[in-house]
Amino acid sequence: MKKYIVPFLLMCFSYTLFAQDLYTPRNIRKAYKKETRSLSGAPGSHYWQNKGIYNIQTKVDIISKVVSGNETIQYSNNSPDTLKVIAIRFVNNLHKPEAPRSGLVSKDFLTSGLEIKSILIDGIKYEVNNEEWGTVKDLKLKTPLLPKSQASLQIEWQYPLSVESGREGQIDSNTLYCAYSYPRVSVYDDYNGWDILPHINRQEFYNDFNDYTFSITAPKNYVVWATGNLLNPEEVLQPEILKRFKQSMTSDQVLHVADSKEMQSGSVTQQKDWNTWKFKADHITDFCFALSNHYVWDASSVPLKTKRVSVQTACKTGAKDFEQYTDWMKYDMDWFYKNWPGIEYPYPVMTAFQGFADMEYPMMVNDSSVPDNLIDSRLTLDHEVAHTYFPFYMGINETRYAFMDEGWASTFEYLIGISENGEETSKKIYQKYNVKNWINDPSAEEDQPIISMSTQLSGNAYGNNTYGKASLSYLALKDYLGDTLFKKALHHYINNWNGKHPTPWDYFYSMNTGSGKNLNWFWNNWFFSNHYIDLKITTAKKSGKKVTVIIENEGGFAIPFDVIILNEDGTNTRTHFSPAVWEKNQRQTKVNLDSVKKIKSITLDGGIFMDYSPEDNTKSIN
């Protein structure tokens, strides 16, 4: 038994160091006890996750706007649990009139929803009452699914695309975006069991990492773009278009694979009545596709360390922003790889489709066109491409913890925006969309702890917690650790959890371990508090060449800030202070500066960390 003493002591030390002063809910504590997760932040020795292998044949009726399909799912129960039910999720039942939703919708949003024509599990037929199915439905299994075993599901289904929608549906009468378009097995995980939270159109998604083979049958003259690699371009494209498409896979230049005239003249797709487009994508959290008979098709590729990534754009002719999207995406791929997060784009394809959602999907984005504001349009693209890393590479539970992905996408958008537009412009845009509305709203619901489950938040509080406050926490930590150590810790977290399902505590403890620091004071300050941003100078004195400034942190957040000394002769000096000044005392700090000149005033400047009451951030020196 002695050989276990050292590991046991190390485990106890790790628990003491990293976990003792963070609130941890009972389900997460249970995961540590089961060793599916560890207090180092890494997956535990008993970590597992379930998986589906999906083979789907779908057909799009462009007249009725009905998507129909047959699918086979080989579902692996890798858990130690016997599953007595299986939960099936179909997000687009959100469009059923009786579905719960986060807000008002128009009549054009509503449809009859999913019609399951048949469902067999391991060859046994299950009776289905479609009226009972919402966005998630659990079926009692006639034969329980044992641990470390598989079940085969066969489902035949159809559903109509809505005229008006938030993330998918009819873009125009001949352009459709088909996302969340198939029934899937919901996530069964180690800390919540079956994910049976309904989709209500506010919070986003949580899916297993699955393998997809997808066949999409569409009328002739309709090009299909989708997640993953196109397996059969020779079967669906005419020779000249095929030649250009293949050239784009190795080209550094943007090629016009198909222009407007070619789309209109019927010289792009094979001229059979129907063409079946086949795509493959493995270990990915979702699959989507889109089709149009008049969108132009641009493509290029970008070389990274281990591969070339195909970059494609589908849009209306004359869309001034989308005409630049392919080049913009190439820039994104290169910049995100070389800078932040500093990880190579993990997939073979990225396609931008002109739509209405400003929404991310694995290997695709569906963005609205903003031709009169190219900066805004480009930053939207930056944000959606950044989501590749969070939540797709990292299998975030967005439904419960949306700050784990939206906060990062907002951060990367800000950082790449500095490269594209300059620091001052990027700062103003970031403040406008991520900080200003929250910091100027004193209502109690705006100051909920970031750790609050996303399903518990509504209205502006959801957006403020998910985007702005979360992003500010990441930028504050970056300032505190410095770029080198912050990137080391971030990479440690990413290496621990890419292709898996991290919780917030996995992030906290991975960053602790990766940085070699106990950051629990920081996590408590930013994630488990009702803080906001509000600094105040209470005292500013000069004695000889020494300047002493006492600063109260009335809002509570541990933020970085600059102290600006304005001299009587009009010159000024700026000194930066990281969040480290708040580590020992989060309510007050004293900073000491040197100055040989006669001082007129001293001002605090938080930069993007906007202050709730800036009027007390300046003190005159008499």
ZAMARGU-4260 file (C-alpha; in steps of 0.2 Angstrom, whole numbers, plus 5000, padded with zeros to 4 digits):
<rodrens>
0) 5000/5000/5000 | 5015/5012/5003 | 5017/5015/4984 | 5000/5024/4984 | 5005/5036/4997
5) 5014/5049/4986 | 5001/5049/4972 | 4988/5051/4986 | 4997/5066/4994 | 5000/5074/4977
10) 4981/5072/4973 | 4977/5080/4990 | 4990/5094/4987 | 4982/5097/4970 | 4965/5098/4977
15) 4971/5110/4991 | 4980/5121/4978 | 4968/5122/4964 | 4950/5118/4971 | 4948/5123/4989
20) 4942/5141/4986 | 4932/5139/4970 | 4913/5135/4971 | 4911/5118/4962 | 4894/5111/4959
25) 4889/5094/4965 | 4889/5086/4948 | 4907/5093/4944 | 4913/5087/4961 | 4906/5070/4957
30) 4916/5069/4941 | 4932/5072/4951 | 4927/5058/4962 | 4924/5046/4948 | 4940/5052/4940
35) 4932/5057/4923 | 4940/5074/4926 | 4955/5079/4936 | 4960/5093/4947 | 4975/5097/4936
40) 4963/5102/4923 | 4966/5087/4911 | 4954/5074/4907 | 4954/5061/4921 | 4960/5043/4920
45) 4942/5037/4918 | 4936/5050/4905 | 4925/5045/4892 | 4913/5052/4879 | 4900/5044/4867
50) 4901/5045/4848 | 4890/5042/4833 | 4894/5037/4815 | 4881/5045/4804 | 4877/5040/4787
55) 4864/5052/4780 | 4855/5053/4763 | 4845/5068/4761 | 4835/5076/4747 | 4830/5094/4745
60) 4813/5098/4736 | 4816/5116/4730 | 4798/5119/4726 | 4790/5113/4743 | 4806/5118/4753
65) 4805/5101/4761 | 4821/5092/4767 | 4819/5073/4768 | 4831/5060/4773 | 4836/5043/4779
70) 4850/5040/4791 | 4859/5027/4800 | 4868/5031/4816 | 4880/5018/4824 | 4880/5025/4842
75) 4893/5019/4854 | 4890/5020/4873 | 4907/5022/4879 | 4901/5026/4897 | 4901/5014/4912
80) 4882/5017/4913 | 4868/5006/4906 | 4857/5018/4896 | 4838/5014/4898 | 4833/5029/4887
85) 4840/5037/4872 | 4838/5056/4869 | 4835/5062/4851 | 4838/5080/4847 | 4830/5090/4832
90) 4834/5109/4834 | 4822/5114/4820 | 4807/5109/4830 | 4809/5126/4837 | 4798/5131/4823
95) 4783/5121/4829 | 4770/5133/4835 | 4770/5125/4852 | 4789/5125/4855 | 4795/5136/4870
100) 4805/5151/4863 | 4815/5165/4871 | 4805/5178/4862 | 4791/5183/4849 | 4792/5176/4832
105) 4782/5180/4816 | 4770/5168/4807 | 4784/5165/4794 | 4795/5158/4807 | 4783/5144/4811
110) 4782/5127/4802 | 4774/5110/4806 | 4791/5104/4812 | 4799/5087/4810 | 4790/5072/4804
115) 4798/5055/4809 | 4791/5042/4797 | 4800/5028/4805 | 4813/5024/4818 | 4821/5007/4821
120) 4834/5004/4835 | 4844/4988/4833 | 4830/4983/4820 | 4816/4985/4833 | 4803/4997/4827
125) 4797/5011/4839 | 4781/5020/4838 | 4782/5039/4836 | 4769/5052/4840 | 4777/5067/4831
130) 4766/5079/4841 | 4775/5075/4856 | 4792/5079/4849 | 4800/5095/4854 | 4818/5100/4851
135) 4823/5085/4861 | 4814/5069/4865 | 4819/5054/4876 | 4814/5037/4870 | 4813/5022/4882
140) 4824/5008/4875 | 4815/4991/4873 | 4833/4984/4876 | 4844/4994/4887 | 4861/4999/4880
145) 4875/4991/4890 | 4891/5000/4894 | 4904/4998/4880 | 4892/4993/4868 | 4883/5000/4852
150) 4866/5003/4845 | 4861/5005/4827 | 4847/5018/4824 | 4838/5020/4807 | 4827/5035/4805
155) 4817/5041/4790 | 4811/5059/4792 | 4806/5075/4783 | 4804/5093/4788 | 4800/5110/4780
160) 4812/5125/4779 | 4804/5140/4787 | 4803/5157/4777 | 4810/5167/4791 | 4823/5160/4803
165) 4837/5165/4814 | 4851/5152/4809 | 4844/5142/4795 | 4830/5141/4782 | 4825/5150/4766
170) 4837/5164/4761 | 4828/5167/4745 | 4816/5156/4734 | 4831/5147/4726 | 4844/5148/4740
175) 4843/5137/4756 | 4853/5135/4771 | 4851/5119/4780 | 4858/5118/4797 | 4853/5106/4811
180) 4844/5097/4797 | 4844/5079/4804 | 4839/5070/4820 | 4854/5066/4831 | 4857/5058/4847
185) 4859/5071/4861 | 4875/5071/4872 | 4876/5059/4886 | 4891/5065/4897 | 4900/5061/4913
190) 4893/5076/4923 | 4875/5078/4918 | 4870/5062/4909 | 4858/5065/4895 | 4857/5083/4889
195) 4838/5086/4888 | 4838/5105/4889 | 4827/5111/4875 | 4833/5123/4862 | 4824/5140/4864
200) 4833/5150/4851 | 4844/5160/4863 | 4857/5148/4870 | 4867/5138/4857 | 4872/5120/4855
205) 4881/5105/4863 | 4885/5090/4852 | 4895/5075/4852 | 4910/5073/4841 | 4904/5062/4827
210) 4909/5055/4810 | 4898/5061/4795 | 4895/5054/4778 | 4882/5065/4770 | 4874/5063/4753
215) 4863/5078/4747 | 4852/5076/4732 | 4848/5093/4724 | 4841/5098/4707 | 4852/5102/4692
220) 4860/5119/4692 | 4860/5120/4711 | 4877/5120/4719 | 4879/5112/4736 | 4892/5119/4749
225) 4894/5109/4765 | 4904/5104/4780 | 4919/5093/4776 | 4927/5087/4760 | 4917/5085/4743
230) 4920/5067/4739 | 4913/5066/4721 | 4916/5083/4712 | 4918/5073/4696 | 4900/5067/4697
235) 4892/5084/4700 | 4902/5097/4691 | 4905/5100/4672 | 4923/5098/4666 | 4928/5117/4666
240) 4921/5120/4683 | 4928/5104/4690 | 4945/5110/4683 | 4944/5127/4692 | 4938/5119/4708
245) 4953/5107/4708 | 4965/5121/4704 | 4958/5131/4719 | 4963/5117/4731 | 4982/5122/4728
250) 4980/5140/4722 | 4986/5155/4732 | 4975/5166/4721 | 4957/5168/4722 | 4948/5159/4707
255) 4931/5161/4701 | 4925/5143/4701 | 4908/5148/4694 | 4902/5166/4689 | 4884/5173/4688
260) 4883/5170/4669 | 4888/5152/4671 | 4876/5148/4685 | 4862/5156/4675 | 4867/5146/4659
265) 4867/5129/4666 | 4885/5126/4663 | 4891/5123/4681 | 4883/5106/4687 | 4880/5090/4678
270) 4864/5091/4668 | 4855/5077/4676 | 4838/5080/4684 | 4846/5077/4701 | 4864/5077/4707
275) 4869/5069/4723 | 4883/5078/4732 | 4893/5068/4744 | 4903/5075/4759 | 4913/5068/4773
280) 4919/5075/4789 | 4925/5066/4804 | 4926/5070/4823 | 4916/5085/4821 | 4902/5092/4832
285) 4889/5095/4818 | 4886/5095/4799 | 4877/5108/4788 | 4875/5112/4770 | 4868/5126/4759
290) 4863/5127/4740 | 4859/5140/4727 | 4856/5141/4708 | 4862/5158/4706 | 4876/5161/4720
295) 4893/5164/4713 | 4907/5153/4719 | 4925/5159/4723 | 4939/5148/4730 | 4957/5148/4735
300) 4968/5139/4748 | 4980/5144/4761 | 4995/5135/4766 | 4998/5131/4785 | 5010/5120/4794
305) 5003/5103/4790 | 4991/5106/4776 | 4982/5117/4764 | 4965/5123/4768 | 4952/5126/4755
310) 4943/5143/4757 | 4927/5145/4748 | 4914/5159/4746 | 4896/5158/4740 | 4887/5174/4737
315) 4876/5185/4727 | 4885/5194/4712 | 4890/5211/4717 | 4890/5209/4735 | 4905/5221/4739
320) 4910/5213/4755 | 4908/5195/4750 | 4918/5198/4735 | 4933/5200/4747 | 4928/5186/4759
325) 4939/5173/4752 | 4955/5184/4754 | 4948/5189/4771 | 4946/5171/4777 | 4964/5167/4770
330) 4970/5181/4781 | 4960/5174/4796 | 4968/5157/4794 | 4986/5163/4794 | 4983/5176/4808
335) 4975/5165/4820 | 4988/5152/4817 | 5003/5163/4819 | 4996/5174/4833 | 4980/5170/4843
340) 4976/5157/4848 | 4992/5151/4839 | 4984/5135/4834 | 4983/5129/4816 | 4966/5129/4809
345) 4961/5110/4812 | 4950/5107/4797 | 4952/5105/4778 | 4939/5117/4772 | 4931/5134/4777
350) 4916/5141/4767 | 4907/5157/4769 | 4889/5158/4763 | 4879/5174/4761 | 4864/5173/4772
355) 4857/5182/4787 | 4862/5174/4803 | 4880/5180/4807 | 4882/5162/4813 | 4896/5149/4814
360) 4895/5131/4810 | 4909/5118/4808 | 4919/5123/4793 | 4905/5136/4787 | 4899/5153/4792
365) 4882/5160/4787 | 4884/5179/4787 | 4873/5194/4781 | 4881/5206/4769 | 4885/5224/4775
370) 4892/5232/4759 | 4892/5249/4767 | 4902/5245/4782 | 4917/5234/4776 | 4925/5235/4793
375) 4910/5228/4802 | 4907/5215/4789 | 4925/5209/4791 | 4925/5208/4810 | 4909/5198/4809
380) 4918/5186/4798 | 4933/5186/4810 | 4922/5182/4824 | 4913/5167/4816 | 4929/5160/4809
385) 4937/5161/4827 | 4923/5150/4833 | 4931/5136/4824 | 4942/5134/4840 | 4928/5138/4852
390) 4916/5128/4852 | 4920/5117/4837 | 4938/5111/4841 | 4935/5112/4859 | 4918/5104/4862
395) 4910/5117/4873 | 4893/5115/4881 | 4886/5132/4874 | 4869/5128/4881 | 4875/5129/4898
400) 4891/5139/4897 | 4891/5150/4882 | 4904/5162/4889 | 4917/5148/4886 | 4915/5151/4867
405) 4908/5168/4863 | 4920/5176/4875 | 4935/5169/4866 | 4928/5173/4849 | 4925/5191/4854
410) 4943/5191/4861 | 4951/5185/4845 | 4940/5197/4835 | 4947/5211/4845 | 4965/5205/4843
415) 4964/5202/4824 | 4955/5218/4823 | 4970/5228/4829 | 4980/5220/4815 | 4967/5224/4802
420) 4961/5242/4808 | 4973/5248/4820 | 4972/5249/4839 | 4962/5264/4842 | 4948/5259/4829
425) 4948/5241/4836 | 4946/5248/4854 | 4931/5259/4849 | 4922/5245/4840 | 4925/5233/4855
430) 4919/5245/4868 | 4904/5249/4857 | 4898/5231/4855 | 4905/5223/4871 | 4906/5235/4885
435) 4897/5251/4883 | 4879/5245/4885 | 4883/5234/4900 | 4894/5246/4910 | 4881/5260/4908
440) 4867/5249/4914 | 4866/5248/4933 | 4852/5235/4934 | 4856/5221/4945 | 4853/5208/4932
445) 4867/5215/4922 | 4880/5210/4936 | 4876/5191/4937 | 4892/5181/4940 | 4899/5175/4923
450) 4899/5157/4929 | 4879/5158/4929 | 4872/5145/4918 | 4867/5153/4901 | 4850/5145/4903
455) 4847/5156/4918 | 4850/5172/4909 | 4839/5182/4898 | 4839/5198/4889 | 4854/5209/4889
460) 4861/5199/4904 | 4864/5184/4893 | 4874/5194/4880 | 4884/5204/4893 | 4889/5188/4902
465) 4892/5178/4887 | 4902/5190/4876 | 4908/5206/4884 | 4912/5201/4902 | 4919/5185/4898
470) 4930/5192/4884 | 4936/5206/4896 | 4941/5192/4909 | 4952/5183/4895 | 4960/5200/4891
475) 4963/5204/4909 | 4971/5187/4912 | 4982/5190/4896 | 4988/5206/4904 | 4991/5198/4921
480) 5001/5183/4914 | 5009/5192/4899 | 5008/5186/4882 | 5021/5172/4883 | 5014/5163/4899
485) 4996/5166/4894 | 4999/5158/4877 | 5007/5143/4886 | 4993/5141/4898 | 4980/5143/4884
490) 4989/5130/4874 | 4989/5118/4889 | 4970/5120/4890 | 4968/5117/4871 | 4979/5102/4871
495) 4970/5095/4886 | 4953/5097/4879 | 4952/5098/4860 | 4940/5085/4853 | 4933/5083/4870
500) 4920/5092/4882 | 4928/5104/4894 | 4918/5112/4908 | 4923/5129/4915 | 4932/5121/4930
505) 4942/5111/4917 | 4947/5128/4910 | 4951/5136/4927 | 4962/5121/4932 | 4970/5119/4915
510) 4975/5137/4915 | 4982/5135/4933 | 4993/5120/4929 | 4998/5128/4912 | 5004/5144/4920
515) 5011/5136/4935 | 5001/5149/4946 | 4986/5147/4958 | 4974/5159/4948 | 4959/5155/4960
520) 4959/5173/4966 | 4957/5178/4948 | 4943/5166/4944 | 4934/5170/4960 | 4936/5189/4956
525) 4930/5187/4938 | 4918/5172/4937 | 4910/5170/4954 | 4906/5188/4959 | 4894/5201/4955
530) 4907/5214/4951 | 4908/5227/4938 | 4921/5240/4932 | 4923/5256/4943 | 4939/5263/4949
535) 4941/5279/4959 | 4956/5289/4964 | 4954/5293/4983 | 4971/5301/4986 | 4985/5308/4974
540) 5000/5316/4983 | 5017/5322/4977 | 5031/5323/4989 | 5047/5328/4981 | 5050/5317/4966
545) 5038/5304/4973 | 5020/5302/4968 | 5008/5292/4978 | 4991/5287/4971 | 4978/5277/4981
550) 4964/5269/4971 | 4948/5261/4977 | 4941/5247/4966 | 4922/5251/4969 | 4916/5239/4955
555) 4927/5225/4961 | 4934/5217/4945 | 4953/5215/4944 | 4957/5225/4929 | 4973/5232/4921
560) 4974/5251/4920 | 4986/5266/4916 | 4990/5280/4927 | 4992/5296/4917 | 5002/5311/4924
565) 4998/5327/4916 | 5011/5340/4919 | 5009/5359/4920 | 5020/5361/4904 | 5007/5350/4894
570) 5018/5334/4894 | 5012/5318/4901 | 5018/5301/4906 | 5008/5285/4906 | 5012/5270/4917
575) 5003/5253/4915 | 4998/5242/4930 | 4992/5224/4927 | 4978/5215/4937 | 4992/5209/4949
580) 4990/5225/4959 | 4973/5218/4965 | 4979/5200/4970 | 4982/5204/4988 | 4969/5217/4991
585) 4955/5218/4978 | 4947/5234/4985 | 4961/5246/4986 | 4979/5248/4980 | 4993/5261/4981
590) 5004/5264/4967 | 5020/5274/4968 | 5027/5284/4953 | 5042/5296/4950 | 5040/5313/4943
595) 5052/5328/4942 | 5040/5340/4934 | 5026/5350/4942 | 5010/5340/4940 | 4993/5347/4935
600) 4982/5331/4937 | 4982/5312/4938 | 4970/5301/4928 | 4966/5283/4927 | 4963/5275/4910
605) 4956/5258/4909 | 4956/5257/4890 | 4944/5245/4884 | 4939/5242/4902 | 4927/5256/4903
610) 4923/5264/4919 | 4905/5265/4926 | 4909/5282/4934 | 4924/5290/4925 | 4921/5307/4933
615) 4931/5301/4948 | 4945/5295/4939 | 4955/5311/4938 | 4962/5320/4953 | 4970/5337/4953
620) 4987/5340/4962 | 4988/5356/4971
</rodrens>
